[in-house]
């Protein structure tokens, strides 16, 4: 079942992000990272790129669904450049010639044991044509997903972390071959994106089913 929301056109996204003032976070005392929300005009409509991070011991985002991106190096000063560099390294997409649509803003990751606080900046791009994705060793899978389908209520789940107390987070099931679930920071960036273009996601706790990794 598809929700009745109106799929934003590329021109509507352009206008919305061009006039929007993104919310930023003071990164003092925090590590920095950046991600790229990459849109592509497919024959069936706009699609967005997701990756599944490879499993790595000690990585708090190991195995998570995400947008391509990563940490800012000490000699880097431009978070947008970080998003573009990481996207090329992780999936082989060169964003230097892509249309830059705007900045979503900054989100702050939760501080966890052994992991310092992190400020993540999000940037949006559009590619009229795409080359084949070439995931590197940091990426387990990469695929394009219809933007419209992110509003399908049947895809909404409560993502349950298998920890004492079973923490639950709102999520969206993406992909068809395997049960990938977008949750956490990537879900929050999707909330920011859809709100910015005037089509907010449905109630974040309106999930009808649970999902445990």
N, C-alpha and C positions, 0 to 999 in steps of 0.2 A: 504494500500500500504506500503510495507516494503522497506526501503532504501537499496541501494546496498552495504552497508558497510560490511566488513568481521567481523563477531562476534569474538572477541578475545577469544582464548582458555585459560584455566586455566594456562597452562604452559607459554603462552605469557604474561599473567598478572603477573605471578611470576617474570619472567625475567625483565619486564619493571619496576616494583616497586622495585625490589632488587637493581637495578643500579641507581635509581633516587634519586636525592638530593632534599628533600621537602623544599618548601619555608616556613619559620617560621616568626612569628610576635612577636616583643618584647611586652610581656604582661604587662609591667610597667603601673600601674594606671588603669588596666582593670581587670574585672572579667574573669574567665576562665571556659571553658566548653569543652566537647569532645563528638564525635559521632563515631559510628561504622558502616561502610559500610560492611554488611555481605552478602557474596555470598554463594550460595548452588548449588551443582551439581544435578539437577533434571534429569529425564529421557529425557526431551525435550531440555536440555541445561542449562546453568548457569542462576540462578535467583538471584535477590537482594531483601533484606528485606526493606519494608517501613512500617512506622507507621503513624497513624493519631492521633495527640495529642488531648486529651480531652479538652473540653471547660472550661476555668477558667477565671473568671473576673480578669482583671488586668495583665494577662499573655500576653505579646506581641506576643507569638508564639501559642496562644490558637487556637486549631482546625487545625493547619497547618500540612501538610504532611512533614515527616522528616525521618531521620535515627534515630535509638534508640541512646539515649545519654542524657546528662544533665550537670549541673553545677558541677564544682570542689569544694569540701568542703575545709574549711580552713586547715584541717590537712592532706590533700592529696597533694602530690608533683608530682605524675606521671599521666599526662593526659591520657595515654593509659590505665592505671588502672581504671580511671574514666569511659572511654568508656565501658570497660568490666563490671564494676559494674552496671552501668546504664542499659546496655542491659539485664543483668540478672534480675534486679529489674523490668524493664518495660515489658519485654516479656517472661522471664523465660528461655532464652538461655544462657547456660554456655559457654563462649568463652575461658575458661582457657585451654581447650584441642583442641581448633580450630587452624588451620594453620594461623599464622600471616603473611600477605602478604606484608605489608609495611604501611608507613605513607603518607597520601595525602598532608599534610601540614597544615597550619593555615589560617583561614579566620577571618576577623574582622567584627562583626555585626555593623550595623549602630546605632549610639546613638540616642535614642528617648526620648521624655519627660518622666521623672521619671524612666528611665532605663539607667544604666551606660553602657559604652562601654564594649563589650564582645569579647574575642578572643576564637575561636572555633577550636580545633584540630581534624583532621579526620584520622581514621585508618581503614585499610581494612583487612578482615578476610575471610577464606573459611571454610565451614563446609561440610564434605563429607556426613554426616547424620545429620538429625535434629529431635528434639523432637517437639511435638505439641506446638504451641505458646500459652502463657498464659498472655495476656495483663493485666496489673494492672490498678488501678484507674486513672493513668495519661494518659492512652492510650485508645482511642475510638475504634481503629481498627488496625490490623496488618496483613500483607499479603506478600507473595512472588510474585515477578513480573519478567517476562522474561527480561534478560539483552538486548537481541536483540530488543525487542519491544520499548525500549527507543529511538531508532533511527527511528522509524516510523514517517514520516512527518505528517500523519493524526492525530497524537497525540499532535502535537505542537500547543500551544495556547498562546494568550496574556492574562495573568492573570491581571484583573483590580480590584484594590482596591477601594471600595466604599467610598472614601474620597473626600473632595473638590479638584477639579482638576483631579480626577480619574487617579491616578498613575497606569501605566501599566508595567508589568514585563513579561519576557519570561517564559513559563511554559511547562510542559509535562503532559498530561492527563494519569493517570495510573489507573489500576483496571477496572473492567467491570460492577459490580453491581451498583456502584455509581460514580459520576464524581469527583474523587479525582484529584487534580492538584498539581504537584511538582513545586515549584518556590522558589525564594529567596535563602537563604543560601544552602539549599539542592540541588537546581538546580546548584548553583555555584560549589558545591563539585562534582556533576556529570560531569560538564565541566572539572574540574581538573582531575578526574579519566579517562575519555575517552581520553583526550589529552595525559595523561601519557602513555596510552597503544597504542597510535598511531592511534586512531579512534575518532577524535574530533566530538562533536555534530554538527549538521547542524547549519547554521547561526542562532544565537539566536533570531533574529527578523524576521525569515522567517515564522512566524505563519500565518495561513489562517483564523483563527476564534478567537473570543474573548470569555472569560469566566469570569463571575463575580460571586463571592460567594453569 
